[in-house]
Amino acid sequence: MKLFFLAALLAGVALAYGADIHGTLALDYNGVRALAAQILTGMKS
């Protein structure tokens, strides 16, 4: 289940990257990285 969620998150990142390469990608990428870090922390605990 967690792997499925992570795969869905990565798919979302890929869609966001394809949709807007030069615009708000940096902000979106940082936000996703922060979210992924929270998810990974939750998985470990």
MITORDREN-753889 format. One record per atom (N, C-alpha, C): y, z, x. Coordinates in steps of 0.2 Angstrom, whole numbers, padded with zeros to 4 digits, always signed. Atoms other than C-alpha are relative to their C-alpha. Example, Ala and Ser with C-alpha at 12.3 -4.5 7.8 and 13.67 -1.06 7.14 Angstrom:
-0006+0000+0004
-0022+0039+0062
+0006+0000+0004
-0006-0001-0004
-0005+0036+0068
+0005+0003-0004
// end
This chain:
-0006+0000+0004
+0000+0000+0000
+0006+0000+0004
-0006+0000-0004
+0012+0004+0014
+0001-0006+0004
+0000+0007-0003
+0007-0012+0023
+0003-0005-0004
-0003+0005+0005
+0011-0022+0007
+0008+0001+0000
-0007-0002+0001
+0028-0013+0006
+0004-0003+0006
-0003+0002-0006
+0032-0017+0024
+0000-0008+0001
+0000+0007+0000
+0027-0035+0022
+0005-0003-0005
-0005+0002+0005
+0038-0036+0007
+0007+0000+0003
-0006-0001-0003
+0052-0029+0017
+0002-0006+0005
-0001+0006-0005
+0050-0042+0031
+0001-0007-0004
-0001+0006+0004
+0049-0056+0018
+0007+0000-0002
-0007+0000+0003
+0066-0050+0011
+0005-0001+0006
-0004+0001-0006
+0073-0050+0029
+0000-0008+0001
+0000+0007-0001
+0067-0068+0031
+0004-0004-0005
-0004+0003+0005
+0075-0073+0015
+0007+0001+0001
-0007-0001-0001
+0091-0065+0019
+0002-0004+0006
-0002+0003-0006
+0091-0073+0036
+0001-0008-0001
-0001+0007+0001
+0088-0090+0029
+0006-0002-0005
-0005+0001+0005
+0101-0088+0015
+0007+0000+0003
-0006-0001-0003
+0115-0083+0026
+0000+0002+0008
+0001-0001-0007
+0114-0085+0045
+0006+0002+0004
-0006-0001-0004
+0132-0084+0050
+0004+0006-0003
-0004-0004+0004
+0139-0072+0037
-0001+0007+0001
+0001-0007+0000
+0134-0054+0034
-0007+0002+0003
+0006-0001-0003
+0118-0056+0043
-0001+0006+0004
+0000-0006-0004
+0122-0043+0056
+0000+0007-0004
+0000-0006+0004
+0127-0030+0043
-0007+0001-0004
+0006+0000+0003
+0111-0034+0033
-0006+0002+0005
+0006-0001-0005
+0100-0033+0049
+0001+0008+0002
+0000-0007-0001
+0107-0016+0053
-0002+0005-0005
+0002-0004+0006
+0105-0009+0036
-0008+0000-0001
+0007+0001+0000
+0087-0016+0036
-0004+0004+0005
+0002-0004-0006
+0084-0008+0053
+0000+0007-0002
-0001-0007+0002
+0090+0009+0046
-0005+0002-0005
+0005-0001+0005
+0079+0007+0031
-0007+0000+0003
+0006+0001-0003
+0064+0002+0041
-0002+0007+0004
+0000-0006-0004
+0067+0017+0053
-0002+0006-0005
+0001-0005+0005
+0067+0029+0037
-0007-0001-0002
+0007+0001+0002
+0051+0021+0031
-0005+0002+0005
+0005-0002-0005
+0042+0023+0047
+0000+0007+0001
+0000-0007-0001
+0048+0041+0049
-0004+0003-0006
+0004-0003+0006
+0041+0044+0031
-0008-0001+0001
+0007+0001-0001
+0024+0036+0036
-0003+0005+0005
+0003-0004-0005
+0022+0047+0051
+0000+0007-0002
+0000-0006+0003
+0026+0063+0042
-0005+0001-0006
// end
